């Protein structure tokens, strides 16, 4: 049994892990973090995460949660038993991405959140995915629940993040990297880059799957996580 901390993505809450929690909790001690809602920068979030969870937890992060997991491992590599990085990237934002996020922040401030969310729906899920209407409704519900101010703060935190790639070769904890083959936000080359840089990392690409892989391919994600966790050494 391991201590797992699940790290949601930008504007995501426990809902993003709805299909993983009941499965993982049968074998492990599981906590879903909310530090991304309580702090303004990824370094602050990571420091709080480490302070609030003593010992050597396994960090499982999706999207922005994966960025947070890598930052925590950079700050305290000896504290992290394992990393599972789902649909994420170690790269900093490009100038183009910063421009797009900045434009979205202006719209959030103008009360036009739904306009931005609906424009970005094609980037969330695989185009031909089964049950896409329900997934879209779930996604819109939890992002609306987070609200515009959380979207603004978390986008700013993501824009300000540092390049994690120089730190990846120094990681020594077991690392699982998973990405949807149809992920348009953090494309497979981002996950391939992480897996190539971290010694001994395992890479898995999910067919017919977009960015929100924990919702879109829950069975496959659960199977990969359980198999990987079973192989992790105990202290």
N, C-alpha and C positions, 0 to 999 in steps of 0.2 A: 504494500500500500504506500502510495506517495501523496505528498501535499501538492495539489495542483492549484495554480492561480490562472483563471481564464481572463484574458484581456480583450474586451470588445473593441470594435473599430470605431471610427469617427461617428459621433452622435448615436452610437449603438449602446444598448443596455443588455440585460440578461437575456432578452429575447433572441439575440443573435446566437446564443448557446442553448436554445430551448430543446433541441434534439440531442445535444451532447450531455447535458447535465444529468438526466436520469440514468443514462448508461454509464457514464464515468463514475457517478457517485456510488454505484454498486461495488466498485473495487478500490476507490481512492477517496481521500478527503479533498473536497472541491470547494473553492471560493471564487466568486465572480467579482473582479475588482471594479471600482468606480472612480479611481484616482484621476481618470481623464476628465471627469466632470468637476473635480475639486481643485485642480492646479492648472496653471497657465502655460507651462512649458513641459516638453518631454523630460528634460533633466529633473525638474521638480517632481513630476509624476513618478519617475523611476526611483528617486530618493525616498519619496513617501511610501511607495510600494515595498521597498526593501525594509524600511523602518517598521512598517505595519505587519510584516510577515517574517518573523525570525526563522532561523533554520536555513534549509536548502530546498526551496520549493522548485517544482517544475513550472516553467512559464509557458503558457499556450496562448499565443496572440494571433488575432486575425486583423489584417489591414493595418490601421493605426496601432492596434494592439501589438502587432508584430514589431513595429518600429519601437514601441515602448519596451517590449521584451529585450530587443537588442540593446537599447540604451541602459537597461538595468544590468544586463550582462557586461556591458562596457564598464559601468561604475563599480561593479562588484562581481567579477567572474567567478570567484570562489564560492559565492553564495547561491549560484544557480546550478541545480542538479541536471536540468535538461531544458532544451528549447524546442518548441514546436511553432514554426513560423508559417502561417497560413495566408496566402494571398497578400503578400506584402513586398516591400522593397527596402534595400539598404541604401539606395541612392538618395541624395537630396533632391528637392524640387528643382526642376529646370526653370529658367526665366519665363518660359511660356506657361508652365503650370502655375507659377506664382502670379502671373498676370490673370489667368483664369480664376484662380481662387480669390484674388483681390476684387475682381469684377463681381464674383458671386457674393462676397461679403457686403459690397455696396447694395446689392439687391436684397440681401437678408435685412440690412439696416432699414431699407425702404418698405419692409413688410411684404416682400415678394418671394417668400421662402418656397411656397408651393410651385411657383413658376420655375425656380431653379431645380427643385427636386424632380419634377416631371421631365424637364429637359435632360436630366442625367439618368433617367431610368434605363435607357439602352445600355448603359455601362455597368449596370448592377448584375444582370443575369444573362445566361446563355439565351440567345434569340429564340431557339426552338424548345426551350426547357418545359418539362411537364409541370402543370400546376402553376404556371407563371403568374396568372392573375392573383392567386392567393398570396404568392410570394411578394408581389408588388404591393399588395394591400398591407401585408405585415411590415414590409420595409417602410412604407410611408407612415404607418402608425407609430413606429418607435422613433423615427426621426422627428416627426411632429411633436411627439412627447418630449423629446430632448429640447426642442425650441430653437429659435433663431440665435439667441445669445450663446448657447452651447456650440452651435455650428460656427459662429464667428470665432469664438475663443479657440476651438479645436483646430479650425483651419489655420489660424495664425500660428498655433503651436507646430503644426505639420510643416508650414512654410519655413519656419525658423529652425527646423531640425538640421543636425549636422550629418555629414556623410559617414555612414557606419562602415563602409567597405574597408577602410584601412584597419579596422579592429577585428574583422572577421577571422583572419588567419590565426589570431591569438586565442580564439575560443577553444576550449578543450572539453566542454560538456557535450554529451550526445545531442544531436540536432536533427530534427525532422523538418523538411521544407515541402510544403504542399501548395499547388496552384491549379486553378482551373485553366484548361487549355484555351478557353474562350474569354479569359480575363482581359478586359480592355483597359482597366485602370492600373493594375500592376501586372503587366503581361508576363508570360512564362519566362522570358529571358531574364527578368528580375530575379525570379526564384532560382533559375539555373545559375545565375551569377553568385547568389548567396551560397548555394550548395557546393559550388566549385571552390569557393574561398574558405569555407569552414572545414577543417580536417575531419574526415569520416562522416560528413553529413549525408543524410539519405534524402533523395529527391523523388517526389511522386507528383505526376501531372494527371488531372482528372478530366476525362473526355466529357464533352457536352456540358461544360460547367463554366460559369462566369466568375465574377468577383466575390459574391457572397456565398462561398462554397459551403459553409456550415449549414445554411438553409437549403441550398439547392441540391447538394449531394450528401445529406446527413449520414446515410448508411455507410457510404464509402469513407467519409471522414471519421466516423466512429470506429470503424474497423481498423483503419490505419493508426489512430491514436491508441487504441487498446493494445494492438500488436506491439507498437513501439514502446509504450509504457511497460508492458510485461517484460521487455528486454532490458529495461533500465536497471543498472546495479543499485542495490541498497547500500546505505552507509555501513 
